[in-house]
Amino acid sequence: MANLLLFITRSFFKLCSFSLLILFLISCSSFPSTEAYDPLDPNGNITIKWDIMSWTSDGYVAVVTIYNFQQYRHIQAPGWKLGWTWAKKEVIWSMMGGETTEQGDCSRFKGNNIPHCCNKHPTVVDLLPGTPYNQQIANCCKGGVLNSWAQDPATAASSFQLSVGQSGTTNKTVRVPVNFTLKAPGPGYTCGPAKIVKPSRFVTRDGRRETQAMMTWNVTCTYSQFLAQEAPSCCVSFSSFYNDTIVPCSKCACGCQNTSQPGSCVESKASHIAPVVNSYTPLVRCTSHMCPVRVHWHIKLNYKEYWRVKITITNFNYNMNYTQWNLVVQHPNFDNLTQSFSFNYKSITPYTAINDTAMLWGIKFYNDMLLEAGPLGNVQSELLFRKDKATFTFEEGWAFPRRIYFNGDNCVMPTPNVYPGLPNASSHQLTSALGLLVTLLAAMALLFGHA
């Protein structure tokens, strides 16, 4: 009897363990990954819309548009790369506004009519500015650069046209591509499967006629900084008017100097640095933090009803100009921001009840480009805040930001224990006592001198 009970007990626990394992696997496959979730931009994504505009004898002509619906994260040079896998043996006969990086094996085609690309896994890039007009379409030819949606929606989309052959020629026979990938320009984006949606509608310029695509599918891609890179790309330093301490970027915040490999960084006074040519391999100045970009937050002035901050962004990368840069800052007093003097400002409120996040970027033709490392490699502005008597204080680092992002990447913050603190009461008392003593001695010396 005892052996029977022992057998039943063991079987029960094995069954429970197996059931828990099955539930765990189901939950992992059912819920989307949270590593790509951005609490500051929970609905941000890049959407790829594939519109079949017309059918051909062996396929179709489509316009593919990439929309950057991310509030503050943009795609900078050298631009996006879009890839996918054909479902059958499709080829690309021709393209406008974009091109594939490889033609692939087109040896099965004879004569002069050779496809633009025969690759099973094509990768498309945007054409460069200055492309001849007969190779352009609307929203193309920006070198793959996409602005963020909050910064400039008009430049947050990119399009190209392709003529697809050896494909289906109706809505029922065409096959949707699979395994979409988006590099911007490196890894970081994860794309879901293509989903067939209602055909897109288009209004003519005069607004009197509406047309629609033959067929449309969408692909949604989300970003994860964890997937994008191993090391941070920016750091933050602090200072204040009430304390002589300057808190630098954390040591080795973005990496440590490689003393065994000469040329991994350059000294600021090096005379051999070649003029910048926008090589996309970082060449950073030798610093203790080794970050390409530093953001400095300085508490500048204190008024009766206001307080003032100066922000300076410094480029330590000799090989990169940051065009259309932006900064996202979290601080509880942004609800009472009065003025931004030299930066554009927009409130980012993913949670409407809390307004503690601001997006800052340069003014066009003035400071919208952060130049390469050197005397001109910085941009700066001042922010004026109105004090909220219920919350405002200079104590315990309250006046410093909670988090800073540069171009969408989370910057390394100093640890709270090193924030510049207010002078303590004992030092004030000692200073006052010394001042009083000096005054008394001076007065006594003056009296004895006249006597």
C-alpha positions in Angstrom: 0.0 0.0 0.0 2.8 2.4 0.9 4.6 1.7 -2.4 1.4 2.4 -4.3 1.0 5.8 -2.5 4.6 6.6 -3.2 4.2 5.8 -6.9 1.0 7.9 -7.2 2.7 10.8 -5.4 5.7 10.8 -7.8 3.5 10.5 -10.8 1.5 13.5 -9.6 4.5 15.7 -9.2 5.9 14.7 -12.6 2.6 15.6 -14.2 2.5 18.9 -12.4 6.1 19.7 -13.5 5.3 18.8 -17.1 2.1 20.9 -17.0 4.1 23.9 -15.6 6.7 23.5 -18.4 3.9 23.5 -21.1 2.3 26.6 -19.6 5.7 28.4 -19.5 6.4 27.6 -23.1 2.9 28.7 -24.1 3.2 32.0 -22.2 6.6 32.7 -23.9 5.1 32.2 -27.3 1.9 34.0 -26.6 3.2 37.3 -25.2 5.3 39.7 -27.2 8.9 40.4 -26.0 9.1 43.3 -23.7 12.8 44.1 -24.4 11.6 46.2 -27.4 9.1 48.1 -25.3 9.8 51.8 -24.8 8.0 53.3 -21.8 8.6 56.8 -23.3 7.2 55.9 -26.7 4.9 52.8 -26.1 3.3 53.1 -29.5 6.5 53.9 -31.5 7.4 51.7 -34.4 8.5 51.6 -38.0 5.7 50.5 -40.3 6.5 49.2 -43.8 3.6 49.5 -46.2 3.7 47.4 -49.4 1.1 48.7 -52.0 0.5 46.8 -55.2 -0.4 49.6 -57.6 -0.9 47.5 -60.8 -0.7 44.0 -62.2 1.7 43.0 -65.1 1.9 40.0 -67.3 4.1 38.1 -64.8 3.7 40.0 -61.6 3.0 43.5 -60.3 4.3 47.0 -59.7 4.4 48.0 -56.0 5.3 51.1 -54.0 7.0 50.3 -50.6 6.9 53.1 -48.0 8.8 53.0 -44.7 7.1 55.2 -42.0 9.0 56.1 -38.9 6.3 56.5 -36.3 8.8 56.7 -33.4 8.5 60.0 -31.5 12.2 60.6 -30.9 14.3 57.8 -32.5 15.4 58.5 -36.0 17.5 56.7 -38.6 20.7 58.5 -39.4 23.4 58.0 -42.0 24.3 55.7 -43.7 20.6 54.9 -43.6 18.1 52.0 -43.5 18.5 48.6 -45.2 15.3 46.6 -45.8 15.5 42.9 -46.5 13.0 40.0 -47.0 12.7 36.5 -48.4 10.6 35.8 -51.4 7.9 33.2 -51.0 8.5 31.7 -54.4 11.0 32.4 -57.2 10.2 36.1 -57.6 12.6 38.5 -59.2 12.8 42.3 -59.3 12.7 43.5 -62.9 13.4 47.2 -62.2 13.4 49.7 -59.4 12.9 53.5 -58.8 13.9 55.4 -55.7 15.9 52.5 -54.4 18.2 49.7 -55.4 19.3 46.2 -54.1 22.8 45.8 -52.8 23.3 42.7 -54.9 22.0 41.5 -58.2 22.3 37.8 -57.4 22.4 34.9 -59.9 20.4 35.9 -63.0 22.2 33.3 -65.3 18.9 31.6 -66.2 17.7 34.7 -68.1 18.9 35.2 -71.7 19.3 38.2 -73.9 19.4 41.9 -72.8 16.3 41.7 -70.5 18.1 40.9 -67.3 16.3 41.5 -63.9 17.6 44.1 -61.5 17.8 41.4 -58.8 17.4 37.7 -58.8 18.3 37.2 -55.2 16.0 35.0 -53.0 16.9 37.3 -50.1 17.2 40.9 -51.5 18.4 43.8 -49.5 17.2 47.3 -50.6 18.8 50.7 -49.8 17.6 54.2 -50.5 19.2 56.2 -53.4 21.4 59.2 -52.6 20.5 62.8 -52.9 21.2 64.1 -56.4 19.8 61.0 -58.1 18.5 61.8 -61.7 14.8 62.7 -61.7 13.9 59.8 -64.0 15.1 57.4 -61.2 13.2 59.1 -58.4 9.7 58.8 -56.9 8.2 60.8 -54.1 9.8 60.5 -50.6 12.9 58.8 -52.0 16.6 59.6 -52.4 17.6 60.8 -48.9 20.4 58.3 -48.4 18.2 56.2 -46.1 17.9 59.0 -43.5 14.5 59.1 -41.7 13.6 61.8 -39.2 11.6 61.1 -36.1 7.8 61.6 -36.1 7.8 64.3 -33.4 10.8 66.2 -34.9 9.6 66.4 -38.5 6.7 64.2 -39.8 7.3 65.5 -43.4 10.7 63.8 -43.5 9.8 60.7 -41.5 8.9 58.5 -44.5 10.9 57.0 -47.4 9.6 55.2 -50.5 10.7 53.1 -53.5 9.0 51.4 -56.4 9.7 47.9 -57.7 8.4 45.8 -60.6 8.2 42.2 -59.4 8.2 39.3 -61.9 7.6 35.5 -61.7 4.9 36.2 -59.1 1.2 35.9 -58.8 -0.9 38.3 -60.9 -4.1 38.5 -58.8 -5.0 39.0 -55.2 -5.5 35.2 -54.8 -2.2 34.0 -56.5 0.3 36.6 -55.2 2.4 35.4 -52.2 3.5 37.7 -49.4 7.2 37.9 -48.7 8.4 36.6 -45.3 11.3 37.2 -42.9 11.4 41.0 -43.1 14.5 42.6 -41.6 15.3 46.3 -41.0 18.8 47.6 -40.3 19.1 51.2 -39.4 21.9 51.0 -40.3 22.9 48.2 -37.9 20.8 45.7 -35.9 18.2 46.7 -33.3 14.9 46.3 -35.1 12.8 43.2 -34.9 10.1 42.9 -37.6 6.9 40.9 -37.4 5.2 39.0 -40.2 3.5 40.8 -43.1 -0.2 41.2 -42.5 -2.7 41.8 -45.4 -4.8 44.9 -44.6 -7.4 47.0 -46.4 -6.0 48.5 -49.7 -4.5 51.9 -49.3 -6.4 54.9 -50.7 -4.9 57.8 -52.6 -6.4 61.2 -53.3 -5.4 63.1 -56.4 -3.8 66.5 -56.0 -7.0 68.4 -57.0 -8.9 66.4 -54.3 -11.6 65.4 -56.8 -10.8 61.7 -57.3 -9.8 58.8 -55.0 -7.9 55.7 -56.2 -6.8 52.6 -54.2 -4.1 50.0 -54.3 -4.9 46.5 -55.7 -3.6 44.9 -52.5 -1.7 46.1 -49.4 0.2 44.5 -46.6 1.9 46.0 -43.6 5.0 45.0 -41.6 5.7 46.4 -38.1 9.2 46.7 -36.7 10.1 47.6 -33.2 13.4 48.8 -31.7 15.5 47.4 -28.8 18.7 49.2 -27.7 19.7 45.9 -26.1 19.8 44.3 -29.6 21.3 47.3 -31.3 24.7 47.5 -29.5 26.7 46.2 -26.6 28.2 49.5 -25.4 26.4 52.8 -24.7 27.1 55.7 -27.0 26.7 58.7 -24.7 27.2 59.8 -21.1 26.1 62.6 -18.7 28.0 65.0 -16.5 26.8 67.4 -13.9 27.8 70.7 -12.2 26.0 73.5 -10.3 26.5 77.1 -9.2 26.3 76.2 -5.5 29.1 73.6 -5.5 32.6 73.7 -7.1 32.4 70.0 -7.7 32.1 69.0 -11.4 30.8 65.4 -11.7 32.3 63.9 -14.9 31.0 61.1 -16.9 31.6 57.7 -15.2 34.9 56.1 -16.0 34.7 53.6 -18.8 31.0 54.6 -19.3 31.2 53.6 -23.0 34.4 51.6 -22.9 37.9 51.8 -21.7 41.0 52.9 -23.5 42.8 50.0 -25.2 46.4 50.7 -24.4 47.5 47.5 -26.2 46.0 48.7 -29.5 47.4 52.1 -30.7 44.9 54.2 -32.7 41.8 53.1 -30.9 41.4 56.7 -29.9 43.2 60.0 -30.6 44.4 62.7 -28.3 42.6 66.1 -28.6 45.8 67.9 -29.7 46.8 65.3 -32.3 48.0 67.0 -35.5 47.5 64.0 -37.8 43.7 63.9 -37.6 42.4 63.9 -41.2 39.4 66.1 -42.1 36.1 64.4 -41.4 34.6 62.5 -44.3 31.7 61.0 -42.4 33.3 57.6 -42.1 30.8 55.7 -40.0 33.5 53.9 -38.0 33.8 56.0 -34.7 37.1 57.7 -34.1 36.8 59.1 -30.6 38.9 61.4 -28.5 40.8 59.7 -25.8 38.9 60.3 -22.6 38.2 58.5 -19.3 34.7 57.7 -20.4 35.4 56.9 -24.2 31.9 58.1 -25.2 31.3 59.6 -28.7 28.9 62.1 -27.1 28.7 63.8 -23.7 25.7 65.7 -22.3 26.5 68.2 -19.6 23.7 69.6 -17.3 24.7 72.7 -15.4 22.4 74.3 -12.8 23.3 77.9 -13.6 21.1 80.4 -11.7 18.5 80.6 -8.9 15.8 83.3 -9.0 13.0 83.9 -6.6 10.3 82.3 -8.8 12.5 80.6 -11.5 15.7 78.6 -11.9 17.9 78.2 -14.9 19.8 75.3 -16.5 22.4 75.2 -19.2 22.7 72.1 -21.4 25.8 71.4 -23.5 26.1 68.5 -25.9 29.7 67.8 -27.0 30.8 65.5 -29.8 34.0 63.5 -29.2 33.7 61.6 -32.5 36.1 62.9 -35.2 34.3 60.8 -37.9 30.7 61.9 -37.5 28.5 64.9 -37.9 25.2 64.3 -36.1 22.5 65.7 -38.4 19.0 66.2 -37.0 20.2 65.2 -33.5 17.7 65.2 -30.6 17.8 64.9 -26.9 15.1 63.4 -24.6 15.3 64.4 -20.9 13.3 63.3 -18.0 12.8 65.7 -15.1 9.8 66.4 -12.9 9.9 70.2 -13.5 9.4 70.0 -17.2 5.7 70.5 -16.4 6.8 74.1 -15.6 9.3 74.8 -18.4 8.9 78.4 -19.3 11.4 78.8 -22.1 14.0 77.0 -24.2 16.4 79.6 -25.6 18.3 77.8 -28.4 16.7 74.4 -28.8 13.3 73.4 -30.1 11.1 71.8 -27.4 8.2 69.4 -27.4 6.6 67.6 -24.5 6.5 63.8 -24.7 3.7 62.5 -22.5 3.2 58.8 -23.0 1.1 58.9 -19.8 -1.1 62.0 -20.1 -1.3 62.6 -16.3 2.5 63.1 -16.0 4.4 65.7 -18.0 8.0 65.0 -17.0 9.7 64.3 -20.3 10.9 66.7 -23.0 12.3 66.3 -26.4 14.9 68.9 -27.5 16.5 69.4 -30.9 18.3 72.0 -32.9 17.0 75.0 -34.7 17.1 74.5 -38.5 20.2 76.1 -40.1 21.4 77.3 -36.7 22.4 74.3 -34.5 20.5 71.3 -36.0 23.9 69.7 -36.8 26.3 68.6 -34.1 29.7 68.9 -35.9 32.6 66.5 -35.5 34.9 66.7 -32.5 36.8 69.9 -32.2 36.4 73.6 -31.3 32.9 73.7 -33.0 31.8 70.2 -32.0 29.2 71.3 -29.5 25.7 72.8 -29.2 24.2 74.4 -26.2 21.0 76.0 -24.8 19.6 77.3 -21.6 16.2 76.2 -20.1 14.2 78.4 -17.7 11.9 76.6 -15.2 9.2 78.1 -13.0 9.4 76.8 -9.5 6.7 74.7 -8.1 6.7 75.5 -4.4 5.3 72.1 -3.5 8.2 70.1 -5.1 11.1 72.4 -5.9 14.4 71.9 -4.0 18.1 71.8 -4.7 18.5 69.1 -2.0 19.4 65.5 -2.7 20.0 66.0 -6.4 16.4 66.9 -7.2 17.4 69.5 -9.8 19.3 67.0 -11.9 17.6 64.9 -14.6 16.5 61.4 -14.0 17.4 60.1 -17.5 18.8 61.4 -20.8 18.6 59.9 -24.3 20.7 61.2 -27.2 19.4 60.1 -30.6 17.2 57.6 -28.9 20.1 55.9 -27.0 20.0 55.8 -23.2 23.0 57.7 -21.8 25.0 56.6 -18.8 24.2 58.7 -15.8 26.4 59.5 -12.8 25.5 57.6 -9.7 23.4 59.6 -7.2 26.0 59.5 -4.4 28.3 61.8 -6.4 25.8 64.5 -7.4 26.9 68.0 -6.4 25.3 68.7 -3.0 24.3 71.9 -1.2 26.9 73.3 1.3 26.0 71.9 4.7 24.8 74.1 7.6 28.1 73.8 9.6 30.1 75.2 6.7 27.7 78.2 6.6 28.0 78.7 10.3 31.8 78.5 10.2 32.0 81.0 7.3 29.7 83.4 9.1 31.8 83.1 12.3 35.0 83.7 10.5 33.5 86.7 8.7 32.4 88.2 12.0 35.8 87.6 13.6 37.6 89.3 10.7 35.2 92.3 10.9 35.8 92.7 14.7 39.6 92.4 14.3 39.5 95.1 11.5 37.4 97.4 13.6 39.7 97.0 16.7 42.8 97.6 14.5 41.2 100.8 13.2 40.3 102.0 16.7 43.8 101.3 18.1 45.3 103.0 15.0 43.4 106.2 15.7 44.3 106.0 19.4 
